[in-house]
């Protein structure tokens, strides 16, 4: 995009292209968030609650001219969640969800943590009567086609498989994937897994990207868990739970080169999976429309104030 259009036609640098893509992705994200709200909410207050959870996360900073490709994968994550819910309802093909996830993986490998949720979709699709062969093709073909396309583009750019398996392999500067358990061995390891500094940075990340996300998840989950086993919604909970749980596990275990605080954007897309599950649980935890409306007003107002402050801080850091 930069070499073929932005630079020769507009005179833009790489940073300007990233910023423009960030804002465009923000527009797509808002559309998908509203579609998700319509999918999850059964009434206007419920839809406002879902949309409010998604659109007031601190991770929304990624769509205000942020110079990173985490903006693109955030859109991909939400697209996968939306399509996944439609697959569970029999309103979208399984290959659509796996294609969305495969394209998201192509922009950043951290999003492979969502594949357990995709495999759950495959299992549910098979249980509904679709043949194992058809389900297998829906699961395998999209990532294989996308991977082939990515490798082809990398080879054409003289930065192919050798680079992917060599200096540019996943794992950051030291190619170490996970936070060390007992001791650090390189300059790219900031703390051990159970060090207080690690928990402090992890908690800061969770609050920064979604001020009510995990707290709401725990409270609403506790309220729902005290009730008799529900007769409906189990599939949705399993899918959203697998997505949010895997992403939360990644944020805790993955070794961020600069520590979680400085690499906050790497884990920011997790906020959307966590917030969607939290909103879904809140809808079922609150007994009536009035309670949901009150919760929506409180949560969305405070989250919006937090997010506006965070965005303005990044816009005017001095």
C-alpha positions as CSV (number, residue, x, y, z in Angstrom):
1,X,0.0,0.0,0.0
2,X,2.8,2.4,0.9
3,X,5.1,1.6,-2.0
4,X,2.4,1.3,-4.7
5,X,-0.1,4.0,-3.8
6,X,0.5,6.1,-0.7
7,X,4.1,7.2,-1.4
8,X,3.9,8.0,-5.2
9,X,0.3,9.5,-5.1
10,X,0.1,11.2,-1.7
11,X,3.7,11.5,-0.6
12,X,2.9,9.7,2.7
13,X,5.5,8.0,4.8
14,X,5.1,4.6,6.4
15,X,3.8,6.1,9.6
16,X,1.1,8.0,7.8
17,X,-0.1,4.9,6.1
18,X,-0.3,3.0,9.4
19,X,-2.2,5.9,11.0
20,X,-4.7,6.0,8.1
21,X,-5.2,2.2,8.3
22,X,-5.7,2.5,12.0
23,X,-8.6,5.0,11.5
24,X,-10.2,3.0,8.7
25,X,-10.0,-0.1,10.9
26,X,-11.7,1.8,13.6
27,X,-14.7,2.5,11.3
28,X,-14.9,-1.2,10.4
29,X,-14.6,-2.1,14.1
30,X,-17.6,0.1,15.1
31,X,-19.7,-1.5,12.4
32,X,-18.7,-5.0,13.6
33,X,-19.3,-4.1,17.3
34,X,-22.8,-2.9,16.5
35,X,-23.5,-6.1,14.6
36,X,-22.2,-8.1,17.5
37,X,-24.4,-6.1,19.9
38,X,-27.4,-6.9,17.6
39,X,-26.4,-10.6,17.7
40,X,-26.0,-10.9,21.4
41,X,-28.6,-8.4,22.8
42,X,-32.2,-9.4,22.8
43,X,-33.5,-5.8,23.4
44,X,-32.3,-2.3,23.1
45,X,-30.8,-2.0,26.6
46,X,-29.0,-5.3,26.1
47,X,-27.6,-4.1,22.8
48,X,-26.5,-0.8,24.3
49,X,-24.8,-2.8,27.1
50,X,-22.8,-5.0,24.6
51,X,-21.9,-2.1,22.3
52,X,-20.9,0.0,25.3
53,X,-18.6,-2.7,26.7
54,X,-16.9,-3.1,23.3
55,X,-16.6,0.6,22.3
56,X,-15.3,2.0,25.6
57,X,-12.4,-0.4,26.2
58,X,-9.0,1.2,26.5
59,X,-8.0,-0.9,23.5
60,X,-10.0,1.6,21.4
61,X,-6.8,3.7,21.4
62,X,-5.6,1.4,18.6
63,X,-8.0,3.1,16.3
64,X,-6.9,6.7,16.8
65,X,-4.0,6.7,14.3
66,X,-2.0,4.1,16.2
67,X,1.1,3.1,14.3
68,X,1.0,-0.7,14.6
69,X,-0.7,-3.6,12.9
70,X,-2.6,-4.6,16.1
71,X,-5.3,-2.4,14.7
72,X,-5.9,-4.9,12.0
73,X,-5.9,-7.9,14.2
74,X,-8.4,-6.2,16.5
75,X,-10.9,-6.0,13.6
76,X,-10.1,-9.6,12.8
77,X,-10.7,-10.8,16.3
78,X,-14.1,-9.1,16.5
79,X,-15.1,-10.4,13.0
80,X,-14.2,-13.9,14.1
81,X,-16.3,-13.6,17.3
82,X,-19.3,-12.2,15.3
83,X,-19.1,-14.9,12.6
84,X,-18.5,-17.6,15.3
85,X,-21.8,-16.7,17.0
86,X,-23.6,-16.8,13.7
87,X,-22.1,-20.2,13.0
88,X,-23.5,-21.5,16.3
89,X,-26.9,-20.2,15.2
90,X,-26.6,-21.8,11.8
91,X,-26.6,-18.4,10.1
92,X,-23.1,-18.5,8.7
93,X,-20.8,-21.2,7.2
94,X,-18.0,-22.5,9.4
95,X,-15.4,-21.7,6.7
96,X,-16.3,-18.0,7.0
97,X,-15.2,-18.0,10.7
98,X,-12.1,-20.0,10.1
99,X,-11.2,-17.7,7.1
100,X,-11.6,-14.6,9.2
101,X,-9.4,-16.1,11.9
102,X,-6.8,-17.3,9.3
103,X,-6.5,-13.8,7.9
104,X,-6.2,-12.4,11.4
105,X,-3.4,-14.9,12.1
106,X,-1.6,-13.7,9.0
107,X,-1.3,-10.2,10.4
108,X,0.0,-11.4,13.8
109,X,0.6,-15.0,15.1
110,X,-0.6,-14.1,18.7
111,X,-4.1,-14.6,17.5
112,X,-3.6,-18.4,16.9
113,X,-4.8,-18.7,20.6
114,X,-8.3,-18.4,19.2
115,X,-8.1,-21.7,17.4
116,X,-9.5,-23.7,20.3
117,X,-12.7,-21.6,20.0
118,X,-12.7,-22.3,16.2
119,X,-12.3,-26.0,16.8
120,X,-15.3,-25.8,19.2
121,X,-17.3,-24.3,16.3
122,X,-16.2,-27.2,14.1
123,X,-17.3,-29.7,16.7
124,X,-20.7,-28.1,17.1
125,X,-21.1,-27.9,13.4
126,X,-20.4,-31.7,13.1
127,X,-22.8,-32.4,15.9
128,X,-25.6,-30.7,13.9
129,X,-25.2,-33.2,11.1
130,X,-22.5,-31.9,8.8
131,X,-20.1,-34.6,7.7
132,X,-16.6,-34.9,9.2
133,X,-15.0,-34.4,5.8
134,X,-16.9,-31.2,5.1
135,X,-16.1,-29.9,8.5
136,X,-12.4,-30.8,8.1
137,X,-12.2,-29.0,4.8
138,X,-13.9,-25.9,6.4
139,X,-11.3,-26.0,9.2
140,X,-8.1,-26.8,7.2
141,X,-8.5,-25.1,3.8
142,X,-8.7,-21.5,4.9
143,X,-5.5,-21.5,7.0
144,X,-3.6,-23.5,4.3
145,X,-4.7,-21.1,1.6
146,X,-3.9,-18.0,3.7
147,X,-0.5,-19.4,4.8
148,X,0.4,-20.2,1.2
149,X,-0.5,-16.6,0.2
150,X,1.5,-15.1,3.0
151,X,4.6,-17.3,2.2
152,X,4.3,-16.4,-1.5
153,X,4.2,-12.7,-0.7
154,X,7.2,-13.0,1.7
155,X,9.2,-14.9,-0.9
156,X,8.4,-12.3,-3.6
157,X,9.7,-9.7,-1.1
158,X,12.9,-11.6,-0.5
159,X,11.9,-12.1,3.1
160,X,10.5,-15.7,2.9
161,X,10.5,-18.9,4.9
162,X,14.2,-18.6,5.8
163,X,13.5,-15.4,7.6
164,X,10.3,-16.8,9.3
165,X,12.2,-19.7,10.6
166,X,15.4,-17.7,11.3
167,X,15.9,-14.2,12.8
168,X,12.2,-13.2,12.4
169,X,10.7,-16.3,14.0
170,X,8.1,-15.6,16.7
171,X,9.3,-14.9,20.2
172,X,10.7,-11.4,20.1
173,X,14.3,-10.4,20.5
174,X,15.4,-13.6,22.2
175,X,12.8,-15.9,20.6
176,X,11.7,-17.0,24.0
177,X,7.9,-17.5,24.0
178,X,6.9,-17.6,27.6
179,X,7.7,-15.7,30.8
180,X,10.4,-17.7,32.6
181,X,9.2,-19.8,35.6
182,X,12.2,-19.4,38.0
183,X,14.9,-17.1,36.6
184,X,15.6,-14.7,33.8
185,X,18.4,-15.4,31.4
186,X,18.3,-12.7,28.7
187,X,17.8,-8.9,28.6
188,X,14.4,-9.5,27.0
189,X,13.0,-11.3,30.0
190,X,11.7,-8.7,32.5
191,X,10.5,-10.9,35.4
192,X,9.7,-14.4,36.4
193,X,6.2,-15.8,36.1
194,X,5.1,-15.4,39.8
195,X,7.1,-12.2,40.5
196,X,5.1,-9.4,42.1
197,X,6.2,-7.1,39.2
198,X,4.6,-9.5,36.7
199,X,1.3,-9.6,38.5
200,X,1.3,-5.8,38.8
201,X,2.0,-5.3,35.1
202,X,-0.6,-7.9,34.2
203,X,-3.2,-6.3,36.4
204,X,-2.3,-2.9,34.9
205,X,-2.8,-4.3,31.4
206,X,-6.2,-5.7,32.3
207,X,-7.4,-2.4,33.8
208,X,-5.9,-0.3,31.0
209,X,-7.4,-2.2,28.1
210,X,-10.8,-2.9,29.8
211,X,-11.4,-1.1,33.1
212,X,-14.5,-3.2,33.9
213,X,-13.7,-6.3,31.8
214,X,-12.2,-8.9,34.1
215,X,-14.0,-7.5,37.2
216,X,-17.4,-7.7,35.4
217,X,-16.5,-11.1,34.2
218,X,-15.9,-12.4,37.7
219,X,-18.9,-10.7,39.3
220,X,-21.4,-11.7,36.5
221,X,-19.9,-15.2,36.3
222,X,-20.4,-15.6,40.0
223,X,-24.0,-14.5,39.9
224,X,-24.8,-16.7,36.9
225,X,-23.0,-19.6,38.4
226,X,-25.2,-19.5,41.6
227,X,-28.3,-20.1,39.5
228,X,-29.6,-23.5,38.3
229,X,-27.9,-24.8,35.2
230,X,-29.4,-22.8,32.3
231,X,-31.2,-24.7,29.5
232,X,-30.0,-22.3,26.8
233,X,-26.8,-20.4,26.0
234,X,-24.3,-23.1,26.8
235,X,-22.9,-23.1,23.3
236,X,-22.4,-19.3,23.3
237,X,-20.8,-19.4,26.7
238,X,-18.4,-22.2,25.7
239,X,-17.4,-20.3,22.5
240,X,-16.9,-16.9,24.1
241,X,-15.3,-18.5,27.2
242,X,-12.8,-20.4,25.1
243,X,-11.9,-17.1,23.2
244,X,-11.6,-14.9,26.3
245,X,-9.9,-17.6,28.4
246,X,-7.2,-18.4,25.8
247,X,-6.5,-14.7,25.3
248,X,-6.2,-14.0,29.0
249,X,-3.9,-17.0,29.3
250,X,-1.7,-15.5,26.6
251,X,-1.5,-12.1,28.3
252,X,-0.2,-13.9,31.4
253,X,2.2,-16.4,29.9
254,X,3.7,-14.7,26.9
255,X,7.1,-13.1,27.3
256,X,6.7,-9.5,26.1
257,X,10.2,-8.1,25.2
258,X,9.7,-4.8,26.9
259,X,7.4,-6.0,29.7
260,X,3.6,-6.0,29.6
261,X,3.5,-2.3,30.5
262,X,5.4,-1.1,27.4
263,X,4.0,-3.9,25.2
264,X,0.4,-3.2,26.2
265,X,-0.7,-3.0,22.6
266,X,0.4,-6.6,21.9
267,X,-2.3,-7.8,24.3
268,X,-4.9,-5.1,23.8
269,X,-7.1,-7.1,21.4
270,X,-7.8,-9.5,24.3
271,X,-10.0,-6.8,25.8
272,X,-12.6,-7.3,23.0
273,X,-13.0,-11.1,23.7
274,X,-13.1,-10.5,27.5
275,X,-15.6,-7.6,27.2
276,X,-17.9,-9.5,25.0
277,X,-18.1,-12.4,27.4
278,X,-18.5,-10.1,30.3
279,X,-21.4,-8.3,28.6
280,X,-23.1,-11.6,27.7
281,X,-22.8,-12.8,31.3
282,X,-24.1,-9.4,32.7
283,X,-27.2,-9.8,30.5
284,X,-27.9,-13.1,32.1
285,X,-26.9,-12.1,35.6
286,X,-29.2,-9.1,35.9
287,X,-32.9,-10.0,36.5
288,X,-34.7,-7.3,34.6
289,X,-34.5,-4.5,32.0
290,X,-34.3,-1.8,34.7
291,X,-31.2,-3.4,36.3
292,X,-29.6,-3.8,32.9
293,X,-30.2,-0.2,32.1
294,X,-28.7,0.9,35.4
295,X,-25.6,-1.3,34.9
296,X,-25.2,0.0,31.3
297,X,-25.2,3.6,32.5
298,X,-22.7,3.0,35.2
299,X,-20.3,0.7,33.3
300,X,-20.3,2.5,30.0
301,X,-20.0,6.0,31.6
302,X,-17.0,5.1,33.7
303,X,-15.4,3.1,30.9
304,X,-15.9,5.9,28.5
305,X,-14.3,8.5,30.8
306,X,-11.3,6.2,31.3
307,X,-10.9,5.6,27.5
308,X,-11.3,9.3,26.6
309,X,-8.6,10.1,29.1
310,X,-6.3,7.4,27.7
311,X,-6.8,8.5,24.1
312,X,-6.2,12.1,25.0
313,X,-3.1,11.2,26.9
314,X,-1.7,9.5,23.8
315,X,-2.7,12.4,21.6
316,X,-1.1,15.0,23.8
317,X,1.6,13.1,25.8
318,X,3.4,16.3,26.8
